[in-house]
Every structure is written in C-alpha cells, then in structure tokens.
Amino acid sequence: MIEQETQPEAVPGPRNAPEGLPVPPATSVPRAVWQVRVRTKLDDLYQQLAVLATHHLEQAAALRAQLSGVEAVLGRSGVIEWLRGGKLEYAWQTIHWVERAMVGLRSADELTGLLPAYRSAAAQVLPADDKVLTDLDTVTGGVSADLLRARVQALLQRCHAVSDEFHESARRLRNRMLGLSVFALVAEVLVVLVQWRSHDVRLLEAPTDAGGVPAWRLLFFVLIAGALGAFLSALPSMITSRSGGLPYKLPFQQGLLKLAIGPLVAVVGIMLVIGGLVETSVSSTAALLGLAIVFGAGQQAVTAFADRRAAELLGPAAKS
C-alpha cells in the first residue's frame, strides 16, 4: 500500500489535460490521514488517465471506472473494519493494479523517460541487489517496447508486494498490542472486583499506617501507582517515536500497552516483596506506592518485544 513516502509513487501527469477523460471531482471529504493520501493519489491517477485517454480512450475509461470503486471506501469505518483494514487494503491494492495497468498504455519513449523515477521509488523499498532492479538496470535503448513494459510492471509488482506485506505486518502488530492492552485492563478490573468481594484472601498486606484501609482500595491505589510508573518510564520513547506515515498509530498503541501492563507488573512485584521472594521491606503506605511506581516502570522489560518490532517496521520508513 503506497501510503507513505517510502513507497513508489506514480509520476504526476499534467494538471490540465486538454483532451481525453474529464477528471471527476472528489465525492467525499477525507477524514483520516490515509484517506487524504488515497484521495491525493486518486486525483493524480485521474490526471494521468486523462492524458493517456487521448490515445487509449476505452482502456483509460475502464481503469478510471476501476478507480471509482475506491471512492466508496473513503468514508467512516466501524471498529471491526478498522481492525481488519479491509477498506485500506482494497483502496491501495486497486490503486496498485491500475498503476501497473497504466504501464501497458504508455509508449516506449514515455517509459524510458520515467525509468529514473521508477528506479528511485523502488530503491526506497527494495535492496540494491534485488533482481527486478538489476534487470531494469540492463535496459538499453535497443530493448523492445514489450520487454520494457514487462520489466517495469515486474518492478511495480515487486514494490507493491513489499509495501502490502509491510502494512499487513504493521496492522497485525497494532491489533496484537491493542488486544494485549484490553486483556491487561480487563484483568486489572477483575482483580479489583475479586478483592472487593473476597474478605478472606488479601493479595496485598496493608502497611501499619493503613491498617483500616480496605484491601480492594489499597489494590486500586497500587494499580494507579503502577500506571504512573509506566507512564514516566514510557514518556521519553513516546515523545521521540515516529509513526512512519502509517495509519495504525503504532507509537500510541505502544504507549497504551505500557500503561496497561505497568499496573499488573506493579501488583506482581509487590506480591513478590510481601511473599519474601524479594529482599526489601514495606513499612508505610508511601513506601508501598513508591515501590509500585518502581515496579510499574519496570514494564519496559515486558513490553520491549513490542518496541523492538515497531522499531524494525518503522526504521525503513523513518529513513525516507
């Protein structure tokens, strides 16, 4: 899905095509960033098709009709659709298909002139030794037009496949982090409810200066302190993180995961202290909450896997 700068972009055609297909107006106002990029890409392709229609009217009209189906997905989406990413997939895969089909409508001279742009865009997402790039580098003026079109289409198909895989991986990571965050929040609510209903089992022992505090209330404050510790430890990375132009808001999901996991880590850590597995003492409520903050900040050790995976995905995007 070519919705970030690292993806190969179509070379824009003239903004005012004198003949050919008219450029249709936008039928909806984009709401999200990815919809703005789709809208911009559609406008660009419409302009190019208007120029190509001067020599290939029927084929250009068929491609424009294919693009018109994308207009319907630039509206409001439900939660399930947001998680699945079906509209996003459909929009960009349709745009990809039309871009490859447009190569067949261009003359050999046009493709030769566009080769530097195709190479530059592909170099952002493909390794330098990728076969489709090296094959394109061997293209000379004596190559047939059909072979030139085939190699350019192979290059675009390879770039589009890499882009689609990249965005699918980002969406899966977003959904997993969101699922873990929801699970952690539900677990924390259940722990407080169980402690509230149970008068025999106490997950945390109250310090001497808080002997009359109900166990569930003490547990609640420990969870709050753990969330505070998680927030303080995650603040630097949340400020400096970049989204890489993705619509999945990975930095936000990383921060949410840390805030959800931190309280659980704080409760587990204090239970280990009370159980004697960690050599330290808790003599006051302030010490207990301070310890919860420390353990909450320790969520970094648990959520590091998500940070590493997000850095791997966003690393190439940040370089472009």
ROMI-700248 format. One record per atom (N, C-alpha, C, CB): y, x, z. Coordinates in steps of 0.2 Angstrom, whole numbers, padded with zeros to 4 digits, always signed. Atoms other than C-alpha are relative to their C-alpha. Glycine has a CB too. Layout:
N
YXZ...
***
This chain:
320
-0006+0004+0000+0000+0000+0000+0006+0004+0000+0000-0005+0006-0006-0004+0001+0016+0008-0006+0006-0002+0003+0001+0002-0007-0005+0003-0004+0027+0003+0008+0004+0005+0004-0002-0006+0004-0003-0006-0003+0033+0020+0014+0002+0005-0005-0004+0002+0006-0002-0005+0005+0041+0035+0006-0005+0004-0002+0006+0003+0003+0005-0004+0002+0025+0044+0006-0004-0002-0006-0004+0002+0005+0004+0003+0005+0018+0033-0007+0003+0001-0007-0002-0008+0001-0003-0001+0006+0020+0035-0026+0004-0006-0002-0005+0001-0005-0005+0006+0002+0035+0024-0032+0001+0000-0007+0007+0001+0004-0001+0001+0007+0037+0017-0049+0007+0002-0002-0001-0008-0002-0006-0002+0002+0051+0024-0059+0005-0006-0002+0000+0005-0006-0004+0006+0002+0065+0011-0060+0002+0000-0007+0006-0001+0005-0003+0001+0007+0070+0004-0077+0007-0002+0000-0004-0005-0003-0007+0002+0000+0087-0001-0082+0001-0006+0003+0003+0000-0008-0001+0006-0004+0095-0013-0071+0003-0006-0004+0006+0001+0005-0002+0005+0005+0102-0023-0086-0003+0000-0006+0008+0000-0001+0004+0000+0006+0089-0026-0099+0003-0005-0005-0007-0001+0001-0003+0005+0004+0097-0033-0114-0004-0005-0003+0003+0004-0006+0004+0005+0003+0082-0042-0121-0007+0000+0004-0002+0002-0007+0007+0000-0004+0064-0047-0115+0000-0005+0005-0001+0007+0003+0001+0005-0005+0059-0057-0100+0006+0000+0005-0006+0001+0004-0005+0001-0005+0073-0063-0088-0003+0002+0007+0003-0007+0000+0002-0002-0006+0072-0056-0071+0001-0006+0005+0004+0006+0003+0000+0006-0004+0068-0070-0059+0004+0002+0007-0007-0003+0002-0003-0001-0007+0079-0072-0043-0005+0000+0005+0006-0005+0001+0004+0001-0006+0072-0070-0026-0001-0007+0002+0003+0005+0006+0001+0007-0002+0064-0086-0020+0000+0000+0008-0006-0002-0003+0000+0000-0007+0064-0081-0001+0004+0006+0003-0007+0000+0002-0004-0005-0003+0074-0071+0011-0005+0004+0005+0006-0002+0005+0005-0004-0004+0063-0056+0018+0002+0000+0008-0001+0007-0002-0001+0000-0007+0061-0057+0037-0002+0007+0003-0004-0005+0003+0003-0006-0003+0051-0041+0041+0002+0006-0005-0008+0000+0001-0002-0006+0004+0054-0023+0035-0005+0001-0006-0001+0006+0005+0004-0001+0005+0038-0023+0025+0001-0005-0006-0007-0001+0002-0002+0005+0005+0044-0039+0016+0006+0002-0004+0001-0007+0004-0006-0002+0004+0060-0031+0012-0002+0005-0005+0005+0003+0005+0002-0006+0005+0051-0016+0004-0004-0003-0006-0005+0005+0004+0003+0003+0006+0040-0028-0006+0005-0003-0004-0005-0005+0003-0005+0003+0004+0055-0038-0011+0003+0005-0005+0005-0004+0004-0003-0005+0004+0063-0022-0017-0004+0002-0006+0002+0006+0004+0004-0003+0005+0048-0016-0026-0001-0006-0006-0007+0001+0003+0000+0005+0005+0046-0033-0035+0006+0000-0004-0001-0007+0004-0006+0000+0004+0064-0033-0041+0000+0006-0005+0006+0001+0004+0000-0006+0004+0061-0015-0048-0005-0001-0006-0002+0006+0004+0005+0001+0005+0045-0020-0057+0002-0006-0005-0007-0002+0003-0003+0005+0005+0053-0036-0064+0005+0003-0005+0004-0005+0004-0005-0003+0004+0067-0025-0071-0004+0004-0006+0004+0005+0003+0004-0004+0005+0054-0013-0079-0004-0005-0005-0005+0004+0004+0003+0005+0004+0044-0028-0086+0004-0003-0005-0004-0005+0004-0005+0003+0005+0060-0035-0094+0001+0005-0006+0006-0001+0004-0001-0005+0006+0062-0019-0104-0007+0001-0004+0001+0007+0003+0006-0001+0003+0043-0017-0108-0001-0007-0005-0006+0001+0004+0001+0007+0003+0044-0036-0114+0003+0001-0007+0002-0005+0003-0003-0001+0006+0054-0030-0129-0005+0001-0006+0006+0005-0001+0006-0002+0004+0038-0023-0137-0006-0003+0002+0000+0007+0000+0007+0003-0002+0024-0032-0127+0002-0006+0004-0004+0005+0004-0003+0006-0004+0031-0049-0123-0006-0004+0004+0003-0005-0005+0005+0004-0004+0014-0058-0119-0003+0004+0005-0005-0001-0006+0003-0003-0005+0007-0044-0109+0005+0001+0006-0002+0007-0002-0005+0000-0005+0023-0042-0099+0001-0006+0004+0007+0002-0003-0001+0006-0003+0024-0060-0096-0006-0002+0004+0000-0006-0005+0006+0001-0005+0006-0060-0089+0000+0004+0006-0007+0002-0004-0001-0004-0006+0010-0046-0077+0005-0003+0004+0002+0007-0002-0005+0003-0005+0026-0055-0071-0003-0006+0003+0006-0002-0005+0003+0005-0003+0015-0070-0068-0004+0002+0006-0004-0004-0005+0005-0002-0005+0003-0060-0058+0005+0002+0006-0003+0007-0002-0004-0002-0005+0018-0053-0048+0003-0006+0004+0006+0004-0002-0003+0006-0003+0025-0071-0045-0004-0002+0006+0001-0005-0005+0004+0002-0006+0010-0074-0033+0002+0004+0006-0007+0001-0002-0002-0004-0006+0017-0061-0021+0006-0004+0003+0002+0007-0002-0005+0004-0003+0032-0072-0019-0002-0004+0006+0004-0004-0005+0002+0005-0005+0022-0084-0009-0001+0003+0007-0006-0004-0002+0002-0003-0007+0017-0072+0005+0006+0003+0004-0005+0006-0002-0006-0003-0003+0035-0066+0009+0003-0005+0005+0005+0002-0005-0002+0005-0005+0036-0080+0022-0002+0002+0007-0001-0007-0002+0002-0001-0006+0032-0082+0040-0007+0000+0001+0003-0006+0005+0007-0001-0001+0015-0077+0046-0002-0002+0007-0002+0007-0001+0003+0001-0006+0004-0083+0060-0003+0006+0004-0005-0006+0000+0003-0006-0004-0004-0072+0074-0006+0002-0004-0001-0002+0007+0006-0002+0003-0021-0072+0065+0002+0004-0006-0004-0006-0001-0002-0004+0006-0013-0067+0049+0003+0006+0001+0005-0005-0005-0003-0006-0002-0003-0054+0057-0005+0005+0002+0005-0001+0006+0005-0005-0002-0018-0046+0065-0005+0002-0006-0005-0003+0005+0005-0002+0005-0029-0047+0049+0004+0004-0006-0003-0006-0003-0004-0003+0005-0014-0041+0037-0002-0002-0007-0002+0007+0001+0002+0003+0006-0021-0052+0023+0006+0000-0005-0003-0006+0000-0006+0000+0004-0003-0055+0016+0002+0007-0002+0005-0004+0003-0002-0007+0001+0002-0037+0017-0005+0003-0005+0000+0004+0006+0005-0002+0005-0014-0032+0008+0000-0003-0007-0008-0001+0003+0000+0004+0007-0013-0045-0006+0007+0003-0003+0001-0007+0001-0007-0002+0003+0006-0040-0009-0001+0007-0003+0005+0000+0005+0000-0006+0003+0003-0022-0011-0005+0002-0005+0000+0005+0006+0005-0001+0005-0013-0022-0020+0001-0003-0006-0007-0003+0003-0002+0003+0007-0006-0034-0033+0005+0004-0003+0003-0007+0002-0005-0004+0003+0009-0023-0035-0003+0007-0003+0005+0002+0006+0004-0006+0003-0003-0008-0037-0003-0001-0007-0005+0002+0005+0003+0002+0006-0013-0017-0050+0005-0001-0006-0004-0006+0001-0005+0000+0005+0002-0021-0060+0003+0006-0002+0006-0005+0002-0003-0006+0002+0009-0004-0059-0005+0004-0005+0001+0005+0006+0005-0003+0004-0007+0003-0066-0001-0003-0007-0007+0000+0003+0000+0004+0007-0007-0011-0080+0006+0002-0004-0001-0007+0001-0007-0002+0004+0011-0006-0085-0001+0007-0003+0006+0000+0005+0001-0006+0003+0005+0011-0089-0003-0001-0007-0005+0005+0004+0003+0001+0007-0005+0004-0104+0005-0003-0005-0006-0005+0001-0005+0003+0005+0011-0004-0111+0005+0005-0002+0003-0006+0004-0005-0005+0002+0021+0012-0111-0003+0005-0006+0001+0005+0006+0001-0005+0006+0022+0024-0126-0002+0007+0003+0006+0000-0005+0002-0007-0002+0015+0042-0125+0007+0004+0002-0003+0003-0006-0006-0003-0002+0033+0048-0125+0003-0002+0006+0006-0001-0006-0002+0003-0007+0038+0037-0110-0004+0003+0005+0000-0007+0000+0004-0003-0005+0023+0043-0101+0001+0008+0001-0008-0001-0001-0001-0007+0000+0026+0061-0105+0007+0002+0004+0001+0003-0007-0006-0001-0004+0044+0059-0098-0001-0002+0007+0005-0004-0003+0001+0002-0007+0038+0051-0082-0005+0004+0003-0003-0007+0000+0005-0004-0003+0024+0064-0079+0003+0003+0007-0002+0005-0004-0003-0003-0006+0036+0074-0067+0000-0005+0006+0006+0003-0001-0001+0005-0005+0039+0058-0057-0007-0002+0003+0004-0006-0002+0006+0002-0002+0021+0053-0056-0003+0006+0004-0005-0001-0006+0003-0006-0004+0016+0071-0050+0004+0001+0006+0001+0007-0004-0004+0000-0006+0030+0071-0037-0002-0005+0005+0007+0000-0001+0002+0005-0004+0025+0055-0030-0008+0001+0003+0000-0007-0003+0007-0001-0002+0006+0059-0030-0001+0006+0005-0004+0001-0006+0001-0006-0004+0009+0076-0022+0002-0002+0008+0005+0005-0002-0002+0002-0007+0016+0067-0006-0007-0003+0004+0005-0005+0000+0006+0003-0003-0001+0059-0003-0007+0003-0001-0001-0008-0002+0006-0004+0002-0014+0070-0012+0000+0007+0001-0002-0002-0007+0000-0008-0001-0019+0088-0008+0001+0003-0007-0007+0002+0002-0002-0003+0006-0014+0100-0021-0006+0001-0005+0004+0007+0001+0006-0001+0004-0032+0103-0027-0003-0006-0002-0004+0005+0003+0003+0006+0002-0036+0085-0030-0001+0000-0007+0004-0006+0002+0002+0000+0007-0045+0083-0047+0005-0004-0004-0007-0002-0001-0005+0004+0004-0033+0069-0053+0006+0004-0001+0001-0007+0003-0006-0003+0001-0018+0080-0050-0001+0006-0005+0002+0003+0007+0001-0006+0004-0026+0096-0058-0001-0002-0007-0006+0004+0002+0001+0003+0007-0032+0085-0073+0007-0001-0003-0004-0006+0000-0007+0002+0002-0014+0079-0075+0004+0006-0002+0004-0004+0005-0003-0006+0002-0008+0097-0075-0002+0003-0006-0001+0005+0006+0002-0003+0006-0018+0101-0090+0002-0004-0006-0008+0000+0000-0002+0004+0005-0010+0088-0100+0006+0004-0004+0003-0007+0002-0005-0003+0004+0000+0095-0115+0002-0005-0005-0004+0007-0003-0002+0004+0005+0009+0089-0130-0005-0003-0005+0006+0003-0003+0005+0002+0005-0006+0088-0141-0005-0005+0003-0004+0006-0002+0005+0005-0002-0016+0076-0130+0001-0007-0003+0000+0000+0008+0000+0007+0003-0020+0059-0137+0004-0005+0005-0006-0003-0002-0003+0005-0004-0010+0044-0130-0005-0004+0004+0004-0005-0004+0005+0004-0004-0026+0035-0124-0002+0005+0006-0006-0002-0004+0002-0004-0005-0031+0050-0114+0006+0001+0005-0002+0007-0003-0005+0000-0004-0014+0052-0107+0001-0006+0005+0007+0001-0004+0000+0006-0004-0014+0034-0101-0005+0000+0005+0000-0006-0005+0006+0000-0004-0031+0036-0094+0001+0004+0006-0006+0002-0004-0001-0005-0006-0026+0051-0083+0005-0002+0004+0002+0007-0003-0005+0003-0004-0010+0043-0077-0003-0006+0004+0006-0002-0004+0002+0006-0004-0019+0027-0072-0005+0003+0005-0004-0005-0005+0005-0003-0005-0033+0038-0063+0004+0003+0005-0004+0005-0004-0004-0002-0005-0019+0046-0054+0003-0005+0005+0006+0004-0003-0003+0005-0003-0011+0030-0049-0005-0003+0005+0003-0005-0004+0006+0003-0003-0028+0023-0044-0002+0004+0006-0006-0001-0004+0001-0005-0005-0031+0038-0033+0005-0001+0006-0001+0007-0002-0006+0000-0005-0014+0037-0024-0001-0007+0003+0006+0001-0004+0000+0007-0004-0016+0018-0021-0006+0000+0004-0001-0005-0006+0006+0001-0004-0034+0020-0014+0002+0004+0007-0006+0004-0003-0002-0004-0006-0027+0034-0002+0005-0004+0004+0003+0007-0002-0005+0004-0004-0012+0023+0003-0003-0006+0003+0005-0003-0005+0003+0006-0003-0023+0007+0006-0005+0002+0006-0005-0003-0006+0004-0002-0006-0035+0017+0017+0004+0002+0006-0004+0006-0003-0005-0002-0005-0020+0024+0026+0002-0006+0004+0005+0004-0003-0003+0006-0003-0013+0007+0030-0006-0004+0004+0003-0004-0005+0005+0003-0003-0030+0000+0034-0002+0003+0007-0007+0000-0004+0001-0004-0006-0033+0014+0047+0005-0002+0005+0000+0007-0001-0005+0001-0005-0016+0011+0055+0000-0007+0003+0007+0000-0004+0001+0007-0003-0019-0008+0056-0006-0001+0005-0001-0005-0006+0006+0000-0004-0036-0005+0064+0002+0003+0007-0006+0003-0003-0002-0004-0006-0028+0007+0077+0005-0005+0004+0003+0006-0001-0005+0005-0003-0014-0006+0080-0004-0006+0004+0004-0003-0005+0004+0005-0002-0027-0020+0083-0004+0002+0006-0005-0003-0005+0004-0003-0006-0038-0009+0095+0004+0001+0006-0004+0006-0002-0005-0001-0005-0023-0004+0105+0002-0007+0003+0006+0004-0002-0002+0007-0002-0017-0022+0106-0006-0003+0004+0002-0004-0005+0006+0003-0003-0035-0028+0111-0001+0003+0007-0006+0001-0004+0000-0003-0007-0036-0015+0125+0005-0001+0005-0001+0008-0001-0006+0002-0004-0019-0019+0131-0001-0007+0003+0006+0000-0003+0001+0007-0003-0023-0038+0133-0006+0000+0005-0002-0004-0006+0006+0000-0005-0040-0034+0141+0002+0003+0007-0006+0005-0003-0002-0003-0006-0032-0022+0154+0005-0005+0004+0004+0006-0002-0005+0005-0004-0018-0036+0158-0004-0005+0003+0005-0002-0005+0005+0005-0003-0032-0049+0160-0003+0002+0006-0004-0003-0006+0004-0003-0006-0042-0038+0171+0005+0001+0006-0003+0007-0002-0004+0000-0006-0027-0035+0182+0002-0006+0003+0007+0004-0002-0001+0007-0003-0023-0053+0184-0006-0003+0004+0002-0005-0006+0006+0002-0003-0041-0056+0188-0001+0003+0007-0006+0001-0004+0000-0003-0006-0041-0043+0201+0004-0003+0006+0001+0008-0001-0005+0003-0005-0026-0050+0210-0003-0007+0002+0007-0001-0003+0003+0007-0002-0034-0068+0209-0006+0001+0005-0001-0004-0006+0007-0001-0004-0051-0062+0216+0002+0002+0007-0004+0005-0003-0002-0002-0007-0042-0053+0230+0003-0005+0004+0004+0007-0001-0003+0006-0003-0032-0068+0234-0005-0005+0003+0005-0003-0005+0005+0005-0002-0047-0079+0235-0005+0003+0005-0003-0003-0006+0005-0003-0004-0058-0067+0244+0003+0003+0007-0003+0006-0003-0002-0002-0007-0055-0064+0263-0004+0005+0003+0001-0006+0004+0005-0005-0003-0070-0053+0266+0000+0007-0002-0007-0003+0000+0000-0007+0003-0068-0039+0254+0007+0002-0002-0004+0000-0007-0007-0002+0001-0052-0029+0253-0001+0006-0004+0003+0002+0007+0000-0006+0005-0050-0017+0238+0004+0005+0003+0002-0003-0007-0004-0005-0003-0036-0008+0247+0001-0002+0007+0007+0000-0004-0002+0001-0007-0033-0005+0265+0007+0001+0001-0004+0006+0004-0007+0000-0001-0016-0008+0271+0002+0005+0005+0003-0007+0003-0002-0005-0005-0007+0006+0280+0002-0003+0006+0006+0004-0003-0002+0002-0007-0002+0005+0298+0006-0004+0000+0000+0006+0005-0007+0004+0000+0016-0001+0294-0001-0006-0004+0005+0004-0002+0001+0006+0004+0009-0015+0283-0006-0004+0002+0000+0002-0007+0006+0003-0002-0005-0022+0293+0000-0008-0001-0001+0001+0007+0000+0007+0000+0001-0040+0292+0001-0002-0008+0005-0003+0004-0001+0002+0007+0003-0040+0273-0007-0002-0003+0003+0006-0004+0006+0002+0003-0010-0050+0263-0002+0005-0005+0001-0007-0003+0003-0005+0005-0022-0039+0253+0002-0001-0007-0008+0000+0001-0002+0001+0007-0018-0048+0237+0007+0002-0002-0001-0007-0002-0007-0002+0001+0001-0045+0239+0000+0008+0000+0004-0003+0006+0000-0008+0000-0002-0026+0243-0003+0002-0007-0004+0003+0006+0003-0002+0007-0013-0025+0227+0005-0001-0005-0006-0004-0001-0005+0001+0005+0001-0033+0217+0005+0005+0000+0003-0007+0001-0006-0005+0000+0014-0021+0223-0003+0007-0003+0002+0001+0007+0004-0007+0003+0001-0006+0219+0000-0001-0008-0007+0001+0003+0001+0001+0008-0001-0013+0201+0007+0001-0003-0002-0007-0002-0007-0001+0003+0018-0014+0199+0002+0008+0001+0005-0004+0005-0002-0007-0001+0020+0004+0206-0004+0004-0006-0002+0003+0007+0004-0004+0005+0006+0010+0194+0004-0001-0007-0007-0003-0001-0004+0001+0006+0016+0002+0179+0006+0004+0000+0001-0008-0001-0006-0005-0001+0031+0011+0185-0001+0007-0002+0004-0001+0006+0002-0007+0002+0022+0027+0184-0001+0001-0007-0005+0002+0005+0002+0000+0007+0015+0023+0167+0006+0000-0004-0004-0005-0002-0006+0000+0004+0032+0019+0161+0004+0007+0000+0005-0006+0002-0003-0006+0000+0040+0035+0167-0003+0006-0004+0001+0002+0008+0003-0005+0004+0027+0046+0160+0000-0001-0008-0008+0000+0002+0000+0002+0007+0027+0037+0143+0007+0000-0003-0003-0007-0001-0007+0000+0002+0046+0037+0142+0002+0005-0006+0005+0000+0005-0002-0006+0005+0048+0054+0133-0003-0001-0007-0001+0006+0002+0003+0001+0006+0035+0050+0120+0002-0006-0004-0008+0000+0001-0002+0006+0003+0041+0033+0117+0007+0000-0004+0000-0006+0005-0007-0001+0003+0059+0039+0113-0001+0004-0006+0004+0003+0006+0000-0005+0005+0054+0053+0102-0005-0002-0006-0002+0007+0002+0005+0002+0005+0040+0044+0092+0003-0004-0006-0005-0005+0003-0002+0003+0007+0042+0038+0074-0005-0005-0002+0002+0005-0005+0005+0005+0002+0034+0023+0066-0002+0002-0007+0004-0006-0001+0003-0002+0007+0032+0032+0049+0001-0005-0005-0007+0002+0000-0001+0005+0005+0039+0017+0040-0006-0005-0001+0000+0003-0007+0005+0005+0000+0024+0007+0044+0002-0007+0003-0006+0003+0004-0001+0007-0003+0024-0012+0048-0003-0001+0006-0001-0005-0005+0005+0001-0006+0012-0010+0063+0003+0002+0006-0006+0003-0001-0003-0002-0007+0024-0003+0076-0005+0004+0004+0003-0007+0003+0004-0004-0004+0012+0010+0082+0003+0002+0007-0003+0005-0004-0003-0003-0007+0024+0018+0095+0001-0006+0005+0007+0002-0002+0000+0006-0005+0027+0000+0103-0007-0001+0002+0003-0006-0004+0007+0002-0003+0008-0003+0104-0002+0006+0004-0005+0000-0006+0002-0006-0005+0006+0015+0112+0003-0002+0006+0002+0006-0003-0003+0001-0007+0019+0011+0125-0003-0006+0003+0007-0002-0001+0003+0005-0003+0011-0006+0128-0006+0001+0003-0001-0006-0005+0007-0002-0002-0006+0001+0130+0001+0005+0007-0004+0005-0005-0001-0004-0006+0001+0014+0143+0002-0004+0006+0005+0005-0002-0003+0004-0005+0010+0001+0153-0006-0005+0003+0006-0005-0002+0005+0004-0002-0006-0010+0153-0006+0004+0004-0003-0003-0006+0005-0004-0003-0018+0004+0158+0002+0003+0006-0002+0006-0005-0002-0004-0006-0007+0013+0171-0002-0004+0006+0007+0000-0001+0002+0004-0006-0009-0001+0184-0007+0001+0002+0002-0007+0000+0007+0000-0002-0028-0001+0183-0002+0007+0002-0004-0001-0006+0001-0006-0002-0028+0018+0184+0002+0001+0007+0003+0005-0005-0003-0001-0007-0017+0017+0200-0005-0003+0005+0007-0003+0000+0005+0003-0004-0029+0005+0208-0006+0004+0001-0002-0007-0002+0006-0004+0000-0044+0015+0204+0001+0006+0004-0003+0002-0007-0001-0006-0003-0036+0031+0210+0001-0001+0008+0006+0003-0003-0001+0002-0007-0031+0023+0227-0006-0002+0003+0006-0005+0001+0006+0002-0002-0048+0016+0229-0004+0007+0002-0004-0004-0004+0003-0006-0001-0055+0034+0227+0003+0004+0006+0001+0004-0006-0004-0003-0006-0042+0040+0240-0003-0003+0007+0007+0000+0000+0002+0003-0006-0047+0027+0253-0007+0001+0001+0001-0008-0001+0007-0002+0000-0065+0030+0249-0002+0007+0003-0004-0002-0006+0001-0007-0002-0063+0048+0254-0002+0005-0006-0005+0000+0005+0002-0005+0005-0068+0055+0237+0006+0005-0002-0002-0004-0006-0006-0004+0001-0050+0062+0235+0003+0002+0007+0005-0003-0005-0002-0003-0007-0044+0073+0250+0008-0001+0000-0002+0007+0001-0007+0001-0001-0027+0065+0254+0000-0006+0005+0004-0001-0006-0001+0005-0005-0020+0053+0267+0005-0005-0002+0001+0003+0007-0005+0005+0002-0010+0037+0265+0002-0003+0007-0003-0005-0005-0002+0002-0006-0001+0034+0281+0006-0006+0001+0002+0005+0004-0005+0005+0000+0013+0022+0276+0000-0004-0007+0007+0003+0001+0000+0004+0006+0017+0009+0263+0004+0004-0006+0004-0007+0001-0003-0004+0005+0029+0021+0254-0004+0005-0003+0006+0003+0004+0004-0005+0003+0016+0034+0253-0005-0003-0005-0004+0004+0006+0004+0004+0004+0004+0021+0246+0003-0001-0007-0003-0006+0003-0003+0001+0007+0016+0016+0232+0002+0006-0004+0006-0005+0002-0001-0006+0003+0021+0033+0229-0006+0003-0004+0003+0006+0004+0006-0002+0003+0003+0038+0226-0002-0004-0006-0006-0001+0005+0001+0004+0005+0001+0023+0215+0004+0002-0006+0001-0008+0001-0005-0002+0006+0016+0029+0204-0003+0006-0003+0007+0002+0003+0003-0006+0002+0007+0046+0203-0006-0001-0004-0002+0005+0006+0006+0001+0003-0009+0039+0198+0001-0004-0007-0005-0004+0004-0002+0003+0006-0001+0027+0186+0003+0004-0006+0006-0005+0001-0002-0005+0005+0007+0042+0177-0005+0003-0003+0005+0005+0003+0006-0004+0003-0010+0049+0175-0003-0004-0005-0005+0001+0006+0003+0003+0006-0014+0036+0162+0000+0004-0006+0004-0007-0001-0001-0004+0006-0009+0049+0149-0007+0003-0001+0005+0006+0001+0007-0003+0001-0027+0056+0152-0004-0005-0004-0003+0003+0006+0004+0006+0003-0034+0039+0147+0002-0002-0007+0000-0006+0005-0003+0003+0006-0023+0034+0133+0001+0006-0005+0006-0003+0001-0002-0006+0004-0022+0052+0125-0004-0001-0007-0003+0006+0003+0003+0001+0006-0035+0046+0112+0004-0004-0005-0007-0003+0001-0004+0004+0004-0023+0033+0105+0006+0004-0002+0002-0006+0004-0005-0004+0002-0009+0046+0105-0002+0005-0006+0003+0004+0006+0002-0004+0005-0019+0058+0095-0001-0003-0007-0006+0004+0003+0002+0003+0007-0025+0046+0082+0007-0003-0003-0004-0006+0002-0007+0002+0003-0007+0039+0080+0003+0006-0003+0004-0003+0005-0003-0006+0002-0001+0057+0078-0003+0002-0007+0000+0005+0005+0004-0002+0006-0014+0060+0065+0002-0004-0006-0008+0000+0000-0002+0004+0005-0009+0045+0055+0007+0000-0002-0001-0008+0002-0007+0000+0001+0010+0046+0057+0002+0007-0002+0004-0002+0006-0002-0006+0002+0010+0065+0054+0002+0001-0007-0006+0005+0002-0002-0001+0007+0009+0065+0035+0006-0004-0002-0006-0002-0005-0006+0005+0002+0022+0050+0034+0006+0003+0003-0001-0006+0004-0006-0003-0003+0034+0060+0045+0003+0006-0004-0001+0002+0007-0002-0006+0004+0034+0075+0033+0004-0002-0006-0006+0004-0002-0003+0002+0007+0040+0065+0018+0007-0003+0001-0004-0006-0003
***
